[in-house]
Amino acid sequence: MFMSPCKTLAVGFLMLAAVCAQAEAPARLSTLQARHFLLRTGFAPDQAEVDAVTGLPARKAVSDLLRKAQLATPLHAAPDFTAQPPPVSYRSLNGKEEQQAWRQQQQREGLELKTWWMREMIESPTPLQERMTLFWHNHFATSQQKVNSSQAMWHQHLLLRAAALGNFRSLLHAVARDPAMLVYLDGANSRKEAPNENFAREVMELFTLGEATQGGRYSEQDIKEAARAFTGWSVERDDFSFRFRPLFHDTGDKTVLGRSGNLDGDAALDILLEQPAAARFIVSKLWKEFVSPVPDKAEVERIARHFQTSGYDISAALSDLLLSDAFWAESNRGSLIKSPVDLVVGTLRQFEFSYSDATPFVLKSAQLGQNLLVPPNVKGWPGQNDWINATTLLERKRFTEQLFRPQERQGESKMAALATASQTRAADEAQPMRPMRQMQAEFAGGQSGQGSNQQALRLLGQDGVAGIAQGLARISFNPDRWLAQYGGFTDREPSGELKARLAQTLLAATATQIIANGTVGVAYLRMLTLDPAYQLK
């Protein structure tokens, strides 16, 4: 059955990653190495992207990648709601009807922001910028469900995007003042008479030092003292801007990690960044994102020292990681499990699908367990094995099947748009991606953090749902053109040589399923995407 190899996949590759074969950064990138490099630093690359990197020295490939990502700007205009003045404070609204209308507005704008970001990820010529923005969104996890302000989430997104490959010290200080973060971790209401410890705790445990039991080396008293330092850091409710309230700030002496004085929040953050554990913690997270599930302690220590002495230059740390022996080791290829965003965005990019609306991809990613702007909790998405369970694995399979069955997809999308009574269960089962109405029901009972998508869809009404379904119908794939670049044809079974090349192009590990002889063209591609190895990167 399909599940069996994937259970092996989820555990087996995690064990495999613990053994890190030595492989120096290549003098010149082979096609396989170029594909591995781009798969890890972006999303699944198309052939043109691979060709552009093949033959380059690894050091030049890395430096070019980082330079372009640092200069990247969004492709598309900002969502329309960002040009509007901040909405009035929720607290100032009178009556349930006004409050309900305000919540509905936030839901619509939130979905608009997610769709904008999804489109950026699919179309960006510098996907590393998008991947790092997503990395920091998960690191500094903040949920729109609690913040309840699309404007605040937009400004936080811009902050993470601008600093994605910049300086971690500057980023940390900026996030500590970010209104969305202050609301999410209750810092906006922290005052000297009653310091709120949430941000102080998470800034140590999740943002800088890691858990105290795993080398963070801080105490509950350190958390309490740091919480006092952040009192008075608040939010202006009328426009959701940062505001320091001196009357609420504790001006007494505080002691954080052995350093004493009249410390404010900035001083507390600087004390945390003086600790070698902070650099190790960030490098370890970057390692798990780009190299393998199990960091090499000696390599992490080496890179962390450079990271700290560089003044916390994120690009310097990432360059060291991408030029490390471990990154290029064959044993680490295919050792990471694709996130839902990886799967959705990577598939669309690699096969060069055309589409008119990115909203269905936002919803599909949420259905698979990664609801943008709504992480499950302050720890973010745990990733790796947590991405795979019986439900999400089946939905991953349905997603790729749906993309490669255009005639079936168009037929069902029309039925969903028209909401005809003639839609039958048999037709639904024949179509791997179910209509938008059924998607709404799935969101209602889905994983943590998916409720806002369900609510947003409900608020769109039948016309909005039909519009999304019609967007699904406009997804298109040109198999003749795609196969032609490899010398293949849609009406022929690939040759043995072409089969090997297609497997190397689409799979980061050895295939676990045998494709029946006589399978041709698009059907052959579809079967490759249904192999458990397609879930790896």
Beta strands, then each sheet from edge to edge (+ up, - down):
strand 1: 233-236
strand 2: 241-244
strand 3: 254-256
strand 4: 259-261
sheet 1: 1+ 2-
sheet 2: 3+ 4-
end
